[in-house]
Amino acid sequence: MPIDQFLDRTPVQPEVGIGLALSGGGYRAMVFHVGALIRLNEVALLRKIRRISSVSGGSITAGVLGMSWKELTFVGHVASNFDIVVQRIREMADVTVDAGAIIGGIFLPGSISDRVAQAYDKILFKGAKLNALPDDSQPGNPRFVMNATNMQTAALWRFSRNYMGDYRVGLIERPDVSLAAAVAASSAFPPVLSPSELDITQPVVNTPGTDLHKEPYTKTAILSDGGVYDNLGLETISKRFKTLLVSDAGQKIAPEESPHRDWARHSLRVLDTVDNQVRSLRKRHLIDSYLRKEHSGTYWGIRTNFTDYTLDTDPLNCTSRNSSPLAEIPTRLEAMPRNLQDRLMNWGYAVCDAALRSHIEPALQTELGVTITPPAKFPFPGGY
């Protein structure tokens, strides 16, 4: 695979193909995205995706999907046993990670991020490394890219099966890095779970245009949440592919009449404001690219109003349901009751379906080789 293809620096028009972006948002995002993936699988789009780009909580979902990919049984481009992904995400959502990691990181040896990675590995990844992700040179396999932010270079640091690195430092081929470490770096949201320190023990390729191909940048990467740089995960798909599907589980910052004035809580408010603005700008640019016909595809968000899609049919009776409480779930790695998991997945499923039926037009469906018909029921009882 050409290095330029990894960095997406080749100045060409987007190529035919689908890119999927999974945003951050802690367990809220992790679970919401699963519902969207269930619907994408049902309509035979999941296996047609060329690249899955993720940040933060979305990277937990992507990591589980990537590790599970070889176990999925596809019949007519639909995985008949997608429940293995659902069950693994449930196992993660049953456990609170952040509180214990913070306490342990303060009072015991090892960093907070290390403890988060240990929890991911124990519950989900079982020692698997990046080479457990599917080989995208084989038909039907997407490339998984998990994004973190390099705090030394202020650039996007990408983890994938074939490469990791950023455009300023260079690339490490076939990185010998655990999936848990990659996901922990991508989900090291500041200030409490950040930074994640990654020791670089393999050679770093000096790629064209690098300006920091030297120590200490080539020996250690100090990483933070991928959402610091790109909280939708758009960067690694928008320059490469014509069709963009974006699943956004991010919150909208609420107004505060009297923001906290102490430095700690005021800093958190500042971080939330920056995140909200970056997300809004990325979303605006995405929607503009759809309107200008630079890209095809669709966006759906946890804060989306179902009625905005103005669909002719509402088979799941979504117009009478209120999804707002789901969007207000805190951005935590905190245990979530199973009924709340069901509601989040059902809403992710419903809003993804609405976006697909509204914006994947018949001509594009024909081009993609799919037929998107209304769903018959929610994946889980109880709606949302």
C-alpha positions as CSV (number, residue, x, y, z in Angstrom):
1,M,0.0,0.0,0.0
2,P,1.5,3.4,-1.0
3,I,2.4,5.6,2.0
4,D,0.5,8.5,0.4
5,Q,-2.6,6.4,0.5
6,F,-2.2,6.1,4.3
7,L,-1.7,9.8,4.8
8,D,-4.3,10.8,2.2
9,R,-1.9,13.5,0.9
10,T,-2.3,12.6,-2.8
11,P,-4.0,15.6,-4.5
12,V,-6.7,13.6,-6.4
13,Q,-10.5,13.6,-6.5
14,P,-12.2,11.3,-4.0
15,E,-12.4,7.8,-5.4
16,V,-15.5,5.6,-5.6
17,G,-16.0,3.9,-2.3
18,I,-17.6,4.2,1.1
19,G,-16.0,5.6,4.2
20,L,-17.6,5.4,7.6
21,A,-16.8,7.7,10.5
22,L,-17.6,6.9,14.1
23,S,-17.4,9.8,16.5
24,G,-16.4,10.0,20.1
25,G,-18.6,10.2,23.2
26,G,-17.5,7.6,25.7
27,Y,-19.8,4.6,26.3
28,R,-22.7,6.7,24.9
29,A,-21.0,6.7,21.5
30,M,-19.7,3.1,21.8
31,V,-23.3,1.7,22.3
32,F,-25.1,4.2,19.9
33,H,-22.8,3.3,17.0
34,V,-23.6,-0.4,17.5
35,G,-27.2,0.3,16.6
36,A,-26.2,2.1,13.5
37,L,-23.9,-0.8,12.5
38,I,-26.8,-3.2,13.0
39,R,-28.8,-1.3,10.4
40,L,-25.9,-0.9,8.0
41,N,-25.4,-4.7,8.2
42,E,-29.1,-5.3,7.6
43,V,-29.1,-3.3,4.3
44,A,-25.9,-4.9,3.1
45,L,-23.8,-1.8,3.4
46,L,-21.4,-2.8,6.1
47,R,-19.3,-5.2,4.0
48,K,-19.2,-2.6,1.2
49,I,-17.4,0.0,3.4
50,R,-13.8,0.6,2.4
51,R,-12.6,2.3,5.5
52,I,-13.9,2.7,9.0
53,S,-12.4,5.8,10.8
54,S,-13.0,6.3,14.5
55,V,-12.2,8.4,17.5
56,S,-12.6,8.0,21.2
57,G,-15.7,6.0,22.2
58,G,-16.2,5.2,18.5
59,S,-12.8,3.4,18.5
60,I,-14.0,1.0,21.2
61,T,-16.7,-0.1,18.8
62,A,-14.4,-0.1,15.8
63,G,-11.8,-2.2,17.7
64,V,-14.4,-4.8,18.6
65,L,-15.8,-4.9,15.1
66,G,-12.4,-5.1,13.6
67,M,-11.3,-7.9,15.9
68,S,-14.5,-9.8,15.3
69,W,-14.6,-9.3,11.5
70,K,-13.0,-12.7,10.7
71,E,-15.7,-14.4,12.8
72,L,-18.6,-12.8,11.0
73,T,-20.5,-15.0,8.6
74,F,-21.6,-13.0,5.6
75,V,-24.5,-14.3,3.5
76,G,-25.3,-12.0,0.6
77,H,-23.2,-9.2,2.2
78,V,-25.2,-9.5,5.4
79,A,-23.5,-10.9,8.6
80,S,-25.9,-13.5,10.0
81,N,-24.1,-13.5,13.4
82,F,-23.6,-9.8,14.1
83,D,-24.8,-10.5,17.6
84,I,-21.2,-11.5,18.5
85,V,-20.3,-7.8,18.2
86,V,-23.3,-6.7,20.2
87,Q,-22.5,-9.1,23.0
88,R,-18.9,-8.0,23.3
89,I,-19.9,-4.3,23.4
90,R,-22.4,-5.2,26.1
91,E,-19.6,-6.8,28.2
92,M,-17.7,-3.6,28.0
93,A,-20.7,-1.4,28.8
94,D,-21.4,-3.5,31.9
95,V,-18.2,-2.3,33.5
96,T,-17.1,1.1,34.9
97,V,-13.5,1.8,33.8
98,D,-12.8,5.5,34.2
99,A,-13.3,5.9,38.0
100,G,-11.1,3.0,39.0
101,A,-8.5,4.0,36.4
102,I,-8.3,7.5,37.8
103,I,-8.0,6.4,41.4
104,G,-5.5,3.7,40.6
105,G,-3.5,6.1,38.4
106,I,-3.3,8.6,41.2
107,F,-2.4,6.4,44.1
108,L,-0.7,3.4,42.4
109,P,2.2,2.9,39.9
110,G,1.3,3.3,36.2
111,S,-0.7,5.9,34.4
112,I,-4.5,6.3,34.2
113,S,-4.4,5.6,30.4
114,D,-2.4,2.4,31.1
115,R,-5.1,1.2,33.4
116,V,-7.8,2.0,30.8
117,A,-5.9,-0.1,28.3
118,Q,-5.6,-2.9,30.7
119,A,-9.4,-2.9,31.2
120,Y,-10.0,-2.9,27.5
121,D,-7.6,-5.8,27.0
122,K,-9.0,-7.9,29.9
123,I,-12.6,-7.4,28.8
124,L,-12.4,-7.1,25.0
125,F,-9.2,-7.7,23.2
126,K,-7.4,-10.5,25.2
127,G,-3.9,-9.6,24.0
128,A,-4.8,-9.0,20.4
129,K,-2.6,-6.6,18.4
130,L,-3.3,-4.3,15.5
131,N,-2.5,-7.2,13.1
132,A,-5.8,-8.8,14.4
133,L,-7.7,-6.2,12.3
134,P,-8.7,-7.4,8.8
135,D,-6.4,-7.2,5.8
136,D,-8.0,-4.6,3.6
137,S,-6.1,-5.9,0.5
138,Q,-8.6,-8.8,0.6
139,P,-12.1,-8.2,-1.0
140,G,-14.8,-7.4,1.5
141,N,-12.5,-6.3,4.2
142,P,-12.5,-2.6,5.3
143,R,-9.4,-0.8,6.6
144,F,-9.8,0.2,10.2
145,V,-8.1,3.5,11.2
146,M,-8.2,4.5,14.9
147,N,-7.3,8.1,15.4
148,A,-5.5,9.8,18.3
149,T,-4.0,13.3,18.6
150,N,-0.2,13.6,18.9
151,M,0.3,16.3,21.5
152,Q,4.0,16.8,20.5
153,T,3.2,17.5,16.9
154,A,-0.4,18.7,17.1
155,A,-1.2,16.3,14.3
156,L,-3.5,13.3,13.9
157,W,-1.8,10.1,14.9
158,R,-3.3,7.1,13.1
159,F,-3.3,3.4,14.1
160,S,-4.0,0.8,11.5
161,R,-3.0,-2.7,10.7
162,N,-0.3,-1.7,8.2
163,Y,0.9,1.6,9.6
164,M,0.8,4.0,12.5
165,G,2.2,7.5,12.8
166,D,1.6,11.0,11.6
167,Y,2.7,13.2,8.7
168,R,5.2,15.2,10.7
169,V,7.1,12.3,12.4
170,G,6.8,9.5,9.8
171,L,5.3,6.0,9.8
172,I,5.9,2.7,11.6
173,E,5.1,-0.2,9.3
174,R,3.3,-3.3,10.7
175,P,3.1,-1.7,14.2
176,D,3.6,-4.2,17.0
177,V,1.1,-2.5,19.2
178,S,-1.9,-3.9,21.1
179,L,-5.4,-3.1,20.1
180,A,-6.1,-2.1,23.7
181,A,-3.3,0.5,23.6
182,A,-4.5,1.9,20.3
183,V,-8.1,2.2,21.6
184,A,-6.9,3.6,24.9
185,A,-4.9,6.3,23.1
186,S,-7.8,7.2,20.8
187,S,-10.2,7.4,23.8
188,A,-7.9,9.3,26.2
189,F,-10.2,12.2,26.6
190,P,-8.8,15.1,28.5
191,P,-8.2,16.1,31.1
192,V,-8.5,13.0,33.3
193,L,-7.7,10.1,30.8
194,S,-5.0,12.0,28.9
195,P,-2.2,11.6,28.0
196,S,-1.4,8.1,26.7
197,E,2.3,7.5,26.3
198,L,3.4,5.2,23.5
199,D,7.0,3.9,23.4
200,I,8.1,3.5,19.8
201,T,10.5,0.5,19.5
202,Q,10.3,-0.1,15.7
203,P,11.9,1.9,12.9
204,V,10.1,5.0,11.8
205,V,10.0,5.6,8.0
206,N,11.0,9.1,7.0
207,T,8.0,9.9,4.7
208,P,8.0,12.8,2.2
209,G,7.2,16.1,4.0
210,T,8.2,15.2,7.5
211,D,9.8,17.9,9.6
212,L,10.0,16.1,12.9
213,H,11.7,12.8,12.0
214,K,14.1,12.9,14.9
215,E,14.2,12.1,18.6
216,P,12.3,12.3,20.8
217,Y,9.4,12.2,18.4
218,T,10.6,8.9,16.9
219,K,11.0,7.3,20.3
220,T,7.9,8.3,22.2
221,A,4.5,9.6,21.2
222,I,2.5,11.5,23.8
223,L,-1.1,11.0,22.6
224,S,-4.5,12.3,23.6
225,D,-8.1,11.6,22.5
226,G,-8.6,11.6,18.7
227,G,-11.5,14.0,19.2
228,V,-9.1,16.8,20.2
229,Y,-8.1,17.0,16.6
230,D,-11.1,15.6,14.8
231,N,-14.1,14.6,16.9
232,L,-16.1,13.1,14.1
233,G,-13.3,11.0,12.6
234,L,-13.7,12.6,9.2
235,E,-10.1,13.4,8.4
236,T,-9.1,10.0,7.3
237,I,-12.1,9.3,5.0
238,S,-13.2,12.7,3.5
239,K,-10.1,13.1,1.3
240,R,-10.2,9.6,0.0
241,F,-13.7,8.4,-0.7
242,K,-16.7,9.8,-2.6
243,T,-19.4,8.4,-0.3
244,L,-19.3,9.4,3.4
245,L,-21.4,7.9,6.2
246,V,-21.0,9.7,9.5
247,S,-22.4,8.5,12.9
248,D,-22.2,11.2,15.5
249,A,-22.8,10.5,19.2
250,G,-21.4,13.8,20.4
251,Q,-23.2,16.1,22.9
252,K,-24.2,19.7,22.4
253,I,-22.8,22.0,25.1
254,A,-25.6,23.3,27.3
255,P,-25.7,27.0,28.3
256,E,-24.6,27.9,31.9
257,E,-25.9,31.1,33.5
258,S,-22.9,31.1,35.9
259,P,-19.9,29.0,34.7
260,H,-17.5,27.8,37.4
261,R,-14.7,30.2,38.1
262,D,-12.2,27.8,39.7
263,W,-9.5,26.8,37.3
264,A,-10.3,23.1,37.2
265,R,-14.0,23.2,36.5
266,H,-13.6,26.3,34.3
267,S,-11.0,24.5,32.2
268,L,-13.4,21.6,31.7
269,R,-16.0,24.2,30.4
270,V,-13.4,25.6,28.1
271,L,-12.6,22.1,26.7
272,D,-16.3,21.4,26.2
273,T,-16.7,24.7,24.3
274,V,-13.7,23.9,22.0
275,D,-15.0,20.4,21.4
276,N,-18.5,21.8,20.5
277,Q,-17.1,24.3,18.1
278,V,-14.7,21.9,16.3
279,R,-17.5,19.4,16.0
280,S,-19.9,22.0,14.6
281,L,-17.4,23.2,12.1
282,R,-16.6,19.7,10.9
283,K,-20.3,18.9,10.6
284,R,-21.0,22.1,8.7
285,H,-18.2,21.4,6.2
286,L,-19.5,17.8,5.7
287,I,-23.1,19.0,5.0
288,D,-21.7,21.6,2.6
289,S,-19.8,19.0,0.8
290,Y,-23.0,17.0,0.4
291,L,-24.9,20.0,-0.9
292,R,-22.1,20.8,-3.4
293,K,-22.2,17.2,-4.6
294,E,-18.5,16.8,-3.7
295,H,-19.5,13.8,-1.7
296,S,-22.6,11.6,-1.5
297,G,-23.8,9.8,1.7
298,T,-25.4,10.9,4.9
299,Y,-24.9,12.1,8.5
300,W,-26.9,11.0,11.5
301,G,-26.5,12.2,15.1
302,I,-27.6,11.2,18.5
303,R,-29.1,14.8,18.8
304,T,-30.9,14.6,15.4
305,N,-34.6,15.3,15.3
306,F,-36.2,12.3,13.5
307,T,-39.0,14.5,12.0
308,D,-36.3,16.6,10.2
309,Y,-36.0,13.7,7.7
310,T,-39.6,14.2,6.6
311,L,-40.0,10.5,5.5
312,D,-43.2,9.2,4.1
313,T,-43.2,6.2,6.4
314,D,-42.5,5.8,10.1
315,P,-42.6,2.1,10.7
316,L,-40.9,2.3,14.1
317,N,-43.2,5.1,15.3
318,C,-40.3,7.4,16.0
319,T,-42.2,10.6,15.7
320,S,-43.9,9.9,19.1
321,R,-40.6,9.0,20.8
322,N,-38.2,11.3,22.6
323,S,-34.4,10.7,22.1
324,S,-33.2,13.8,24.0
325,P,-32.4,12.0,27.3
326,L,-30.1,9.6,25.4
327,A,-28.1,12.5,24.0
328,E,-27.6,13.9,27.5
329,I,-25.9,10.8,28.9
330,P,-22.5,11.9,30.3
331,T,-19.4,11.2,28.4
332,R,-18.0,8.6,30.7
333,L,-16.7,5.0,30.6
334,E,-19.3,4.2,33.2
335,A,-21.4,1.0,33.5
336,M,-24.7,1.3,31.7
337,P,-27.8,-0.7,32.6
338,R,-28.8,-3.2,29.9
339,N,-32.2,-1.5,29.3
340,L,-30.3,1.8,28.6
341,Q,-28.0,-0.1,26.3
342,D,-31.0,-1.4,24.4
343,R,-32.5,2.1,24.1
344,L,-29.2,3.6,22.8
345,M,-28.8,0.9,20.2
346,N,-32.4,1.2,19.1
347,W,-32.0,4.9,18.6
348,G,-28.7,4.5,16.7
349,Y,-30.5,2.0,14.5
350,A,-33.6,4.2,13.9
351,V,-31.8,7.4,13.1
352,C,-29.3,5.6,10.9
353,D,-32.2,4.1,9.0
354,A,-33.9,7.4,8.7
355,A,-30.7,9.0,7.3
356,L,-30.2,6.2,4.8
357,R,-33.7,6.2,3.5
358,S,-33.7,10.0,3.3
359,H,-30.4,10.6,1.6
360,I,-29.2,7.4,-0.1
361,E,-31.1,8.0,-3.3
362,P,-32.2,5.2,-5.6
363,A,-29.4,6.0,-8.1
364,L,-26.8,5.7,-5.4
365,Q,-28.4,2.5,-4.0
366,T,-28.1,1.0,-7.5
367,E,-24.5,2.1,-7.7
368,L,-23.8,0.6,-4.3
369,G,-25.7,-2.6,-5.1
370,V,-28.2,-2.3,-2.2
371,T,-31.9,-1.8,-1.8
372,I,-32.9,0.2,1.4
373,T,-36.4,-0.7,2.5
374,P,-38.1,0.4,5.8
375,P,-37.2,-1.8,8.8
376,A,-39.8,-4.1,10.4
377,K,-38.9,-3.6,14.1
378,F,-36.3,-2.4,16.5
379,P,-33.3,-4.7,17.2
380,F,-34.4,-4.9,20.9
381,P,-37.7,-4.6,22.7
382,G,-38.9,-1.3,24.1
383,G,-37.9,1.2,21.5
384,Y,-36.0,4.1,22.9
